[in-house]
Amino acid sequence: MFFYLEVSFNSEVEPLNSEVEPLKEEVEPLNSEVEPLNSEVAPLNSEVAPLNSEVEPLNSEVAPLNSEVAPLNSELQDQKFKTRNF
């Protein structure tokens, strides 16, 4: 019975392998372009991480203000529309 399961599994995997191989050929050249960029980005990530920790608390302060400003923006747009149509 174990042999049957293995054969069944292989018969499902083989068609997928034939789909994956061409994709690998497309991806490999892209990897060679991305790898140098990764080495440029890594130091930037270490610079950004501390800034994120500063921004997070500010986001929680700004969120309630956004909900107050949204209706005001809508009113302002309505007023602009009305004055434009006169």
N, CA, C and O atoms as a GROMACS GRO file, in nm:
protein
  344
    1MET      N    1   0.082  -0.119   0.000
    1MET     CA    2   0.000   0.000   0.000
    1MET      C    3   0.086   0.126   0.000
    1MET      O    4   0.051   0.223  -0.066
    2PHE      N    5   0.196   0.126   0.070
    2PHE     CA    6   0.284   0.242   0.072
    2PHE      C    7   0.336   0.271  -0.068
    2PHE      O    8   0.346   0.387  -0.108
    3PHE      N    9   0.369   0.168  -0.140
    3PHE     CA   10   0.417   0.186  -0.276
    3PHE      C   11   0.312   0.252  -0.364
    3PHE      O   12   0.344   0.337  -0.446
    4TYR      N   13   0.188   0.214  -0.347
    4TYR     CA   14   0.079   0.273  -0.424
    4TYR      C   15   0.069   0.422  -0.396
    4TYR      O   16   0.054   0.501  -0.490
    5LEU      N   17   0.077   0.462  -0.271
    5LEU     CA   18   0.069   0.603  -0.236
    5LEU      C   19   0.184   0.682  -0.298
    5LEU      O   20   0.165   0.793  -0.347
    6GLU      N   21   0.301   0.624  -0.297
    6GLU     CA   22   0.417   0.692  -0.354
    6GLU      C   23   0.399   0.710  -0.505
    6GLU      O   24   0.430   0.818  -0.557
    7VAL      N   25   0.351   0.611  -0.574
    7VAL     CA   26   0.327   0.621  -0.717
    7VAL      C   27   0.219   0.724  -0.745
    7VAL      O   28   0.231   0.804  -0.838
    8SER      N   29   0.115   0.723  -0.666
    8SER     CA   30   0.007   0.819  -0.684
    8SER      C   31   0.060   0.960  -0.665
    8SER      O   32   0.028   1.050  -0.743
    9PHE      N   33   0.139   0.980  -0.563
    9PHE     CA   34   0.195   1.111  -0.536
    9PHE      C   35   0.284   1.156  -0.651
    9PHE      O   36   0.275   1.270  -0.697
   10ASN      N   37   0.369   1.068  -0.698
   10ASN     CA   38   0.458   1.101  -0.810
   10ASN      C   39   0.380   1.137  -0.935
   10ASN      O   40   0.420   1.227  -1.010
   11SER      N   41   0.271   1.071  -0.959
   11SER     CA   42   0.193   1.101  -1.080
   11SER      C   43   0.128   1.239  -1.070
   11SER      O   44   0.100   1.301  -1.172
   12GLU      N   45   0.106   1.288  -0.948
   12GLU     CA   46   0.052   1.423  -0.931
   12GLU      C   47   0.162   1.528  -0.938
   12GLU      O   48   0.138   1.639  -0.985
   13VAL      N   49   0.279   1.492  -0.893
   13VAL     CA   50   0.390   1.589  -0.885
   13VAL      C   51   0.457   1.609  -1.021
   13VAL      O   52   0.495   1.721  -1.053
   14GLU      N   53   0.471   1.507  -1.097
   14GLU     CA   54   0.543   1.517  -1.225
   14GLU      C   55   0.487   1.626  -1.316
   14GLU      O   56   0.566   1.705  -1.369
   15PRO      N   57   0.355   1.635  -1.337
   15PRO     CA   58   0.304   1.743  -1.422
   15PRO      C   59   0.336   1.882  -1.365
   15PRO      O   60   0.362   1.977  -1.440
   16LEU      N   61   0.335   1.892  -1.233
   16LEU     CA   62   0.368   2.020  -1.171
   16LEU      C   63   0.514   2.056  -1.194
   16LEU      O   64   0.547   2.172  -1.216
   17ASN      N   65   0.601   1.957  -1.188
   17ASN     CA   66   0.743   1.983  -1.214
   17ASN      C   67   0.763   2.039  -1.354
   17ASN      O   68   0.846   2.129  -1.373
   18SER      N   69   0.689   1.988  -1.451
   18SER     CA   70   0.705   2.039  -1.587
   18SER      C   71   0.657   2.184  -1.599
   18SER      O   72   0.702   2.256  -1.687
   19GLU      N   73   0.567   2.226  -1.511
   19GLU     CA   74   0.524   2.366  -1.511
   19GLU      C   75   0.627   2.454  -1.439
   19GLU      O   76   0.646   2.570  -1.475
   20VAL      N   77   0.691   2.398  -1.338
   20VAL     CA   78   0.783   2.475  -1.256
   20VAL      C   79   0.916   2.500  -1.327
   20VAL      O   80   0.974   2.607  -1.311
   21GLU      N   81   0.964   2.407  -1.402
   21GLU     CA   82   1.095   2.421  -1.467
   21GLU      C   83   1.106   2.547  -1.552
   21GLU      O   84   1.205   2.620  -1.538
   22PRO      N   85   1.010   2.576  -1.641
   22PRO     CA   86   1.022   2.700  -1.719
   22PRO      C   87   1.020   2.825  -1.630
   22PRO      O   88   1.086   2.925  -1.660
   23LEU      N   89   0.944   2.818  -1.522
   23LEU     CA   90   0.939   2.932  -1.431
   23LEU      C   91   1.075   2.954  -1.364
   23LEU      O   92   1.118   3.067  -1.344
   24LYS      N   93   1.141   2.846  -1.329
   24LYS     CA   94   1.275   2.856  -1.270
   24LYS      C   95   1.369   2.928  -1.366
   24LYS      O   96   1.449   3.012  -1.325
   25GLU      N   97   1.359   2.894  -1.493
   25GLU     CA   98   1.445   2.957  -1.593
   25GLU      C   99   1.419   3.107  -1.604
   25GLU      O  100   1.511   3.184  -1.630
   26GLU      N  101   1.294   3.148  -1.583
   26GLU     CA  102   1.261   3.290  -1.586
   26GLU      C  103   1.311   3.361  -1.461
   26GLU      O  104   1.355   3.476  -1.467
   27VAL      N  105   1.304   3.293  -1.348
   27VAL     CA  106   1.336   3.355  -1.220
   27VAL      C  107   1.487   3.368  -1.198
   27VAL      O  108   1.532   3.466  -1.139
   28GLU      N  109   1.565   3.273  -1.242
   28GLU     CA  110   1.708   3.274  -1.214
   28GLU      C  111   1.777   3.403  -1.259
   28GLU      O  112   1.856   3.457  -1.182
   29PRO      N  113   1.751   3.454  -1.380
   29PRO     CA  114   1.815   3.581  -1.417
   29PRO      C  115   1.769   3.697  -1.329
   29PRO      O  116   1.847   3.788  -1.299
   30LEU      N  117   1.644   3.694  -1.288
   30LEU     CA  118   1.593   3.799  -1.200
   30LEU      C  119   1.662   3.794  -1.064
   30LEU      O  120   1.690   3.898  -1.005
   31ASN      N  121   1.689   3.675  -1.015
   31ASN     CA  122   1.760   3.662  -0.888
   31ASN      C  123   1.896   3.730  -0.894
   31ASN      O  124   1.938   3.793  -0.797
   32SER      N  125   1.964   3.717  -1.007
   32SER     CA  126   2.096   3.779  -1.017
   32SER      C  127   2.086   3.931  -1.017
   32SER      O  128   2.182   3.999  -0.980
   33GLU      N  129   1.972   3.985  -1.060
   33GLU     CA  130   1.951   4.130  -1.054
   33GLU      C  131   1.913   4.174  -0.913
   33GLU      O  132   1.952   4.281  -0.868
   34VAL      N  133   1.836   4.091  -0.844
   34VAL     CA  134   1.784   4.127  -0.712
   34VAL      C  135   1.890   4.115  -0.603
   34VAL      O  136   1.892   4.197  -0.511
   35GLU      N  137   1.977   4.017  -0.612
   35GLU     CA  138   2.074   3.994  -0.505
   35GLU      C  139   2.159   4.118  -0.475
   35GLU      O  140   2.176   4.150  -0.357
   36PRO      N  141   2.213   4.189  -0.575
   36PRO     CA  142   2.289   4.310  -0.541
   36PRO      C  143   2.202   4.417  -0.476
   36PRO      O  144   2.248   4.491  -0.389
   37LEU      N  145   2.076   4.425  -0.517
   37LEU     CA  146   1.986   4.522  -0.456
   37LEU      C  147   1.959   4.489  -0.310
   37LEU      O  148   1.948   4.578  -0.227
   38ASN      N  149   1.950   4.362  -0.279
   38ASN     CA  150   1.930   4.321  -0.140
   38ASN      C  151   2.044   4.372  -0.052
   38ASN      O  152   2.021   4.415   0.061
   39SER      N  153   2.166   4.366  -0.103
   39SER     CA  154   2.279   4.413  -0.022
   39SER      C  155   2.276   4.564  -0.004
   39SER      O  156   2.330   4.616   0.093
   40GLU      N  157   2.213   4.636  -0.097
   40GLU     CA  158   2.198   4.780  -0.081
   40GLU      C  159   2.086   4.812   0.018
   40GLU      O  160   2.095   4.909   0.093
   41VAL      N  161   1.981   4.732   0.017
   41VAL     CA  162   1.864   4.758   0.100
   41VAL      C  163   1.889   4.722   0.246
   41VAL      O  164   1.836   4.788   0.336
   42ALA      N  165   1.967   4.620   0.272
   42ALA     CA  166   1.986   4.573   0.409
   42ALA      C  167   2.032   4.684   0.504
   42ALA      O  168   1.975   4.697   0.612
   43PRO      N  169   2.131   4.765   0.468
   43PRO     CA  170   2.170   4.874   0.560
   43PRO      C  171   2.058   4.977   0.579
   43PRO      O  172   2.043   5.034   0.687
   44LEU      N  173   1.982   5.001   0.475
   44LEU     CA  174   1.871   5.096   0.486
   44LEU      C  175   1.765   5.046   0.583
   44LEU      O  176   1.707   5.123   0.659
   45ASN      N  177   1.741   4.915   0.581
   45ASN     CA  178   1.645   4.858   0.675
   45ASN      C  179   1.686   4.885   0.819
   45ASN      O  180   1.602   4.915   0.904
   46SER      N  181   1.816   4.875   0.846
   46SER     CA  182   1.860   4.900   0.984
   46SER      C  183   1.846   5.047   1.022
   46SER      O  184   1.834   5.079   1.140
   47GLU      N  185   1.848   5.137   0.923
   47GLU     CA  186   1.825   5.278   0.951
   47GLU      C  187   1.676   5.305   0.973
   47GLU      O  188   1.639   5.389   1.055
   48VAL      N  189   1.591   5.236   0.900
   48VAL     CA  190   1.448   5.260   0.906
   48VAL      C  191   1.386   5.203   1.033
   48VAL      O  192   1.291   5.260   1.086
   49ALA      N  193   1.436   5.092   1.081
   49ALA     CA  194   1.375   5.025   1.196
   49ALA      C  195   1.357   5.119   1.316
   49ALA      O  196   1.248   5.122   1.373
   50PRO      N  197   1.459   5.196   1.356
   50PRO     CA  198   1.437   5.287   1.469
   50PRO      C  199   1.333   5.395   1.438
   50PRO      O  200   1.258   5.437   1.527
   51LEU      N  201   1.329   5.440   1.313
   51LEU     CA  202   1.230   5.542   1.276
   51LEU      C  203   1.089   5.486   1.287
   51LEU      O  204   0.996   5.557   1.327
   52ASN      N  205   1.072   5.359   1.250
   52ASN     CA  206   0.940   5.297   1.263
   52ASN      C  207   0.893   5.300   1.407
   52ASN      O  208   0.776   5.326   1.434
   53SER      N  209   0.984   5.274   1.500
   53SER     CA  210   0.942   5.274   1.640
   53SER      C  211   0.904   5.414   1.688
   53SER      O  212   0.827   5.428   1.782
   54GLU      N  213   0.957   5.517   1.624
   54GLU     CA  214   0.917   5.654   1.656
   54GLU      C  215   0.781   5.687   1.593
   54GLU      O  216   0.701   5.759   1.652
   55VAL      N  217   0.757   5.635   1.475
   55VAL     CA  218   0.635   5.668   1.401
   55VAL      C  219   0.513   5.595   1.457
   55VAL      O  220   0.403   5.651   1.457
   56GLU      N  221   0.530   5.474   1.503
   56GLU     CA  222   0.416   5.395   1.551
   56GLU      C  223   0.331   5.471   1.653
   56GLU      O  224   0.209   5.476   1.636
   57PRO      N  225   0.390   5.530   1.758
   57PRO     CA  226   0.304   5.603   1.854
   57PRO      C  227   0.234   5.722   1.789
   57PRO      O  228   0.120   5.754   1.825
   58LEU      N  229   0.300   5.787   1.696
   58LEU     CA  230   0.238   5.901   1.627
   58LEU      C  231   0.117   5.856   1.546
   58LEU      O  232   0.016   5.927   1.539
   59ASN      N  233   0.127   5.740   1.484
   59ASN     CA  234   0.013   5.687   1.407
   59ASN      C  235  -0.110   5.672   1.496
   59ASN      O  236  -0.221   5.704   1.455
   60SER      N  237  -0.089   5.624   1.617
   60SER     CA  238  -0.204   5.606   1.706
   60SER      C  239  -0.262   5.740   1.750
   60SER      O  240  -0.381   5.748   1.782
   61GLU      N  241  -0.182   5.845   1.751
   61GLU     CA  242  -0.234   5.978   1.782
   61GLU      C  243  -0.309   6.038   1.661
   61GLU      O  244  -0.408   6.108   1.678
   62VAL      N  245  -0.260   6.010   1.544
   62VAL     CA  246  -0.317   6.068   1.423
   62VAL      C  247  -0.448   6.001   1.383
   62VAL      O  248  -0.538   6.068   1.330
   63ALA      N  249  -0.462   5.874   1.406
   63ALA     CA  250  -0.580   5.801   1.362
   63ALA      C  251  -0.710   5.866   1.408
   63ALA      O  252  -0.800   5.884   1.326
   64PRO      N  253  -0.725   5.901   1.537
   64PRO     CA  254  -0.850   5.966   1.576
   64PRO      C  255  -0.871   6.101   1.507
   64PRO      O  256  -0.984   6.138   1.477
   65LEU      N  257  -0.764   6.172   1.483
   65LEU     CA  258  -0.774   6.302   1.415
   65LEU      C  259  -0.824   6.284   1.272
   65LEU      O  260  -0.902   6.365   1.222
   66ASN      N  261  -0.779   6.179   1.207
   66ASN     CA  262  -0.825   6.152   1.070
   66ASN      C  263  -0.977   6.135   1.066
   66ASN      O  264  -1.043   6.184   0.973
   67SER      N  265  -1.031   6.068   1.164
   67SER     CA  266  -1.177   6.049   1.165
   67SER      C  267  -1.250   6.180   1.189
   67SER      O  268  -1.365   6.196   1.147
   68GLU      N  269  -1.186   6.275   1.255
   68GLU     CA  270  -1.247   6.407   1.273
   68GLU      C  271  -1.235   6.492   1.145
   68GLU      O  272  -1.325   6.569   1.112
   69VAL      N  273  -1.125   6.476   1.075
   69VAL     CA  274  -1.097   6.559   0.958
   69VAL      C  275  -1.177   6.512   0.836
   69VAL      O  276  -1.216   6.595   0.753
   70ALA      N  277  -1.202   6.386   0.824
   70ALA     CA  278  -1.270   6.334   0.706
   70ALA      C  279  -1.404   6.403   0.679
   70ALA      O  280  -1.428   6.444   0.565
   71PRO      N  281  -1.492   6.418   0.778
   71PRO     CA  282  -1.618   6.488   0.749
   71PRO      C  283  -1.595   6.635   0.709
   71PRO      O  284  -1.668   6.689   0.626
   72LEU      N  285  -1.495   6.697   0.770
   72LEU     CA  286  -1.466   6.836   0.735
   72LEU      C  287  -1.419   6.847   0.590
   72LEU      O  288  -1.458   6.940   0.519
   73ASN      N  289  -1.337   6.753   0.547
   73ASN     CA  290  -1.293   6.752   0.407
   73ASN      C  291  -1.411   6.735   0.313
   73ASN      O  292  -1.418   6.799   0.208
   74SER      N  293  -1.504   6.650   0.352
   74SER     CA  294  -1.622   6.628   0.270
   74SER      C  295  -1.704   6.755   0.260
   74SER      O  296  -1.751   6.790   0.152
   75GLU      N  297  -1.722   6.824   0.371
   75GLU     CA  298  -1.796   6.951   0.369
   75GLU      C  299  -1.726   7.053   0.282
   75GLU      O  300  -1.791   7.125   0.205
   76LEU      N  301  -1.595   7.060   0.292
   76LEU     CA  302  -1.517   7.155   0.212
   76LEU      C  303  -1.533   7.126   0.063
   76LEU      O  304  -1.550   7.219  -0.016
   77GLN      N  305  -1.528   7.000   0.026
   77GLN     CA  306  -1.546   6.963  -0.114
   77GLN      C  307  -1.685   7.003  -0.163
   77GLN      O  308  -1.700   7.052  -0.275
   78ASP      N  309  -1.785   6.982  -0.078
   78ASP     CA  310  -1.922   7.022  -0.114
   78ASP      C  311  -1.930   7.172  -0.137
   78ASP      O  312  -1.993   7.218  -0.233
   79GLN      N  313  -1.866   7.250  -0.050
   79GLN     CA  314  -1.867   7.395  -0.063
   79GLN      C  315  -1.796   7.439  -0.190
   79GLN      O  316  -1.843   7.529  -0.260
   80LYS      N  317  -1.683   7.377  -0.219
   80LYS     CA  318  -1.610   7.410  -0.342
   80LYS      C  319  -1.697   7.382  -0.465
   80LYS      O  320  -1.701   7.461  -0.559
   81PHE      N  321  -1.766   7.268  -0.462
   81PHE     CA  322  -1.853   7.232  -0.574
   81PHE      C  323  -1.964   7.334  -0.592
   81PHE      O  324  -1.994   7.376  -0.704
   82LYS      N  325  -2.026   7.375  -0.480
   82LYS     CA  326  -2.137   7.470  -0.486
   82LYS      C  327  -2.090   7.605  -0.538
   82LYS      O  328  -2.158   7.667  -0.620
   83THR      N  329  -1.974   7.651  -0.491
   83THR     CA  330  -1.925   7.783  -0.534
   83THR      C  331  -1.880   7.779  -0.680
   83THR      O  332  -1.890   7.880  -0.750
   84ARG      N  333  -1.833   7.667  -0.726
   84ARG     CA  334  -1.789   7.654  -0.864
   84ARG      C  335  -1.907   7.657  -0.961
   84ARG      O  336  -1.893   7.701  -1.075
   85ASN      N  337  -2.021   7.611  -0.915
   85ASN     CA  338  -2.138   7.601  -1.002
   85ASN      C  339  -2.219   7.731  -1.010
   85ASN      O  340  -2.320   7.736  -1.080
   86PHE      N  341  -2.176   7.834  -0.938
   86PHE     CA  342  -2.249   7.961  -0.946
   86PHE      C  343  -2.195   8.050  -1.052
   86PHE      O  344  -2.246   8.160  -1.072
   0.00000   0.00000   0.00000
